[in-house]
Structure formats: structure tokens, C-alpha cells
Amino acid sequence: MMLSAVRPLCVLLALSSALEAHKPCSPPDQLQGLLTIMYPNPWVDYGAFAYDAVKERMYTFLAVSVGDRQWLQMDLQLFQEGFAYQFFPGNLTCVKSPLSTTFPSLTLPKNATFISNICLGSTSIPDAGLMADVWMAVQDGVYHSITFTQPGCVPQWRASYGSGGWVGRSFYNITLGIIDPSVFTPPPQCQELP
């Protein structure tokens, strides 16, 4: 009798904890690390990034590779100021343009659906795996597959597919916070632009 009364409680607790683990998480507001961006044509960018949701600004310094061509490029987006800068260290040129989009938050879209809990690495070797949650979402006609670590909600992978094609972003060697805030200061060649 006692066992039959306890069994539904155990099932309820197990379901409750499973649902708890699959609630959308909120990534840290400030991150720095490395990034690889892949495009289908073949185009690959890799380098450093900084993400600051508090002051709505983003920075990337990338080695860009398109076919046989390669170059370095710094992109700085200052959403509160309303400007983006593209700086090319190879020839010390800068392009300043107004930002017409909103700050791209790393937070899961409200309509995100939990897909699976996965292990990045191995579950067979102690401490050789990182648990992560995979989510899917559709936003403005673009399909997204998004992977965050568990715990910590640190972004690991984001693949997006829409009418313009696909793009994949891999995040790694991430530290929390902004270690070097000077990355958000436009280079002198950019500051001279009207």
C-alpha cells in the first residue's frame, strides 16, 4: 500500500526535474572568446569576439577567407550610438555606417523549442564531456538551431537558415565578462570619420 502511494510521487518528481532542466536559459550578459563562422560558398571567418548586452555592443576581429582570398577585418557594432565600423588593418581603411537593426541578443527566442540534451565530447571518459541543450526556433522566417552549455548557458553553436542561405557560428574558449573594454573603442582611422 505504501509503495503504491509513493510511486506516483516519484514519477511526478522525475517529470518535474526533467521539465525543469529544459526551461530556456539566459546566457551571460558579457562574454569574450573565439569564434568560427562558416558560410556555404566556401567562406570561413575565425578570430576573437566580445559581446556586451549591457551596453549593446559587439566586436569581432576575424581572419576572413573567401576562396583564395584572405584578409583581416575588425567589425565593431555600437548599437546605443547607432553606428557600425569595419576596419581593415591590412590597408588601414575604415568604413562607418549607421546601424539599422536592433541588438542581436544571444537569448533564446520566446518561441524556442527544446530538442535534446547532448554531450559534447565523450560520456565514456571521465571529465571528457560537456553537457549542452539544443534548441530550435523560427524568427522572422529564419530557422535557428542553438546549443548552450548546461550549466552556465554559454553559447556553443548557432546555425541559421533562411532565404539568404545558411550560416553556422561556433563559440569556444569563452570567458565571462569583458576583459579588455578597449576593443569597443574604434581605431583612430575610424574616429576621424564624420
C-alpha positions as CSV (number, residue, x, y, z in Angstrom):
1,M,0.0,0.0,0.0
2,M,2.7,2.4,1.0
3,L,4.8,1.6,-2.2
4,S,1.8,2.3,-4.5
5,A,1.3,5.7,-2.8
6,V,5.0,6.6,-3.2
7,R,5.4,5.6,-6.8
8,P,3.2,8.4,-8.3
9,L,5.1,10.9,-6.2
10,C,8.5,9.6,-7.6
11,V,7.2,9.8,-11.1
12,L,5.9,13.3,-10.6
13,L,9.3,14.4,-9.1
14,A,11.2,12.8,-12.0
15,L,9.0,14.6,-14.6
16,S,9.2,17.8,-12.7
17,S,13.0,17.7,-12.6
18,A,13.2,16.8,-16.3
19,L,11.0,19.7,-17.3
20,E,13.0,22.0,-15.0
21,A,16.2,21.1,-16.9
22,H,14.6,22.1,-20.2
23,K,13.5,25.6,-19.4
24,P,15.1,28.2,-21.7
25,C,18.2,29.6,-20.0
26,S,19.6,33.1,-20.1
27,P,23.2,33.5,-21.4
28,P,25.6,35.8,-19.5
29,D,25.3,39.4,-20.5
30,Q,29.0,39.8,-21.2
31,L,31.3,37.3,-23.0
32,Q,34.7,37.2,-24.7
33,G,36.2,34.4,-26.6
34,L,36.9,32.8,-30.0
35,L,34.5,32.4,-32.9
36,T,34.4,30.5,-36.2
37,I,31.7,31.5,-38.7
38,M,31.0,29.2,-41.7
39,Y,29.1,30.1,-44.9
40,P,28.2,27.8,-47.8
41,N,30.2,29.5,-50.6
42,P,33.1,28.5,-49.2
43,W,33.7,31.2,-46.8
44,V,35.1,30.9,-43.3
45,D,35.9,33.5,-40.7
46,Y,37.7,32.8,-37.4
47,G,39.0,35.0,-34.7
48,A,38.1,36.8,-31.5
49,F,34.8,38.2,-30.3
50,A,33.4,40.3,-27.5
51,Y,29.6,40.5,-26.7
52,D,28.2,43.1,-24.3
53,A,24.4,43.0,-23.8
54,V,24.6,45.6,-21.0
55,K,25.9,48.4,-23.3
56,E,24.6,46.7,-26.5
57,R,27.8,46.4,-28.4
58,M,29.7,43.7,-30.3
59,Y,33.2,43.3,-31.5
60,T,34.9,40.8,-33.8
61,F,38.4,40.6,-35.1
62,L,38.5,38.0,-37.8
63,A,40.7,36.3,-40.3
64,V,38.4,36.1,-43.3
65,S,38.9,33.5,-46.0
66,V,36.8,33.5,-49.2
67,G,38.1,31.1,-51.8
68,D,41.8,32.0,-52.4
69,R,41.4,35.5,-50.8
70,Q,42.3,36.2,-47.2
71,W,42.3,39.3,-45.1
72,L,41.9,40.6,-41.5
73,Q,38.8,42.5,-40.6
74,M,37.6,44.2,-37.4
75,D,33.8,44.7,-37.0
76,L,32.5,46.9,-34.2
77,Q,28.8,47.5,-33.7
78,L,27.8,50.1,-31.2
79,F,24.0,49.9,-31.0
80,Q,23.4,52.6,-28.4
81,E,25.4,55.0,-30.6
82,G,23.7,53.7,-33.8
83,F,26.9,53.1,-35.7
84,A,28.9,50.2,-37.1
85,Y,32.6,50.2,-38.1
86,Q,34.5,47.9,-40.4
87,F,38.3,48.3,-40.1
88,F,40.8,46.6,-42.4
89,P,44.2,46.6,-40.7
90,G,45.9,45.5,-44.0
91,N,45.4,48.9,-45.6
92,L,44.3,50.9,-42.5
93,T,40.9,51.8,-44.0
94,C,37.7,52.1,-42.1
95,V,34.0,52.2,-43.1
96,K,31.5,53.8,-40.8
97,S,27.8,53.1,-41.4
98,P,24.5,53.6,-39.5
99,L,23.0,50.6,-37.8
100,S,19.5,49.9,-38.9
101,T,19.0,46.7,-36.8
102,T,18.4,46.0,-33.2
103,F,21.0,44.5,-30.9
104,P,21.2,40.7,-31.7
105,S,20.7,39.2,-28.2
106,L,22.1,35.7,-27.6
107,T,19.0,34.9,-25.5
108,L,16.8,32.2,-26.9
109,P,13.7,33.5,-28.8
110,K,10.5,33.2,-26.9
111,N,9.2,30.5,-29.4
112,A,12.3,28.3,-28.9
113,T,11.6,24.5,-28.6
114,F,13.8,22.2,-26.6
115,I,15.2,19.4,-28.9
116,S,17.7,17.4,-26.9
117,N,20.3,17.3,-24.2
118,I,23.6,16.2,-25.6
119,C,27.2,15.6,-24.6
120,L,29.9,17.5,-26.5
121,G,32.8,15.1,-26.3
122,S,32.6,11.7,-24.6
123,T,30.5,10.2,-21.9
124,S,32.8,7.2,-21.8
125,I,35.8,9.1,-20.4
126,P,35.6,10.9,-17.1
127,D,35.5,14.7,-17.5
128,A,35.8,14.5,-21.3
129,G,32.3,15.7,-22.0
130,L,30.3,18.9,-21.7
131,M,26.6,18.7,-21.3
132,A,24.6,21.0,-23.5
133,D,21.0,21.7,-24.5
134,V,19.9,22.0,-28.2
135,W,17.0,24.3,-29.1
136,M,15.2,25.2,-32.3
137,A,13.4,28.4,-33.1
138,V,12.0,30.3,-36.1
139,Q,12.4,34.1,-36.1
140,D,11.4,36.4,-39.0
141,G,11.4,33.4,-41.4
142,V,14.9,32.2,-40.4
143,Y,15.3,28.8,-38.7
144,H,17.8,28.6,-35.9
145,S,19.4,25.6,-34.1
146,I,21.1,26.9,-30.9
147,T,23.3,25.0,-28.4
148,F,24.0,26.3,-24.9
149,T,26.1,24.6,-22.2
150,Q,24.5,23.1,-19.2
151,P,25.1,24.6,-16.6
152,G,26.1,28.2,-17.4
153,C,24.0,28.8,-20.6
154,V,27.2,29.7,-22.5
155,P,26.6,29.6,-26.3
156,Q,28.4,26.9,-28.2
157,W,26.8,26.7,-31.6
158,R,24.2,28.6,-33.7
159,A,23.2,27.5,-37.2
160,S,20.7,29.7,-39.1
161,Y,19.0,29.0,-42.4
162,G,16.7,31.3,-44.3
163,S,16.1,32.6,-47.8
164,G,19.6,34.0,-48.0
165,G,21.2,30.6,-47.3
166,W,22.8,29.3,-44.1
167,V,25.5,30.4,-41.6
168,G,27.0,28.5,-38.7
169,R,28.7,30.1,-35.7
170,S,30.8,28.1,-33.2
171,F,31.9,29.8,-29.9
172,Y,34.8,28.5,-27.8
173,N,37.4,29.4,-25.2
174,I,34.8,31.8,-23.7
175,T,35.4,33.9,-20.6
176,L,32.7,35.6,-18.7
177,G,32.8,39.4,-18.6
178,I,34.6,42.0,-20.7
179,I,38.4,41.5,-20.0
180,D,39.5,44.2,-22.5
181,P,36.9,47.0,-22.8
182,S,39.2,48.9,-25.2
183,V,38.1,46.5,-28.0
184,F,34.9,48.6,-28.2
185,T,36.8,51.8,-29.0
186,P,37.0,52.5,-32.7
187,P,40.6,52.7,-34.2
188,P,41.9,56.2,-34.9
189,Q,41.2,55.8,-38.6
190,C,37.5,55.2,-37.7
191,Q,37.3,58.1,-35.2
192,E,38.3,60.6,-37.9
193,L,35.2,59.7,-40.0
194,P,32.2,62.0,-39.8
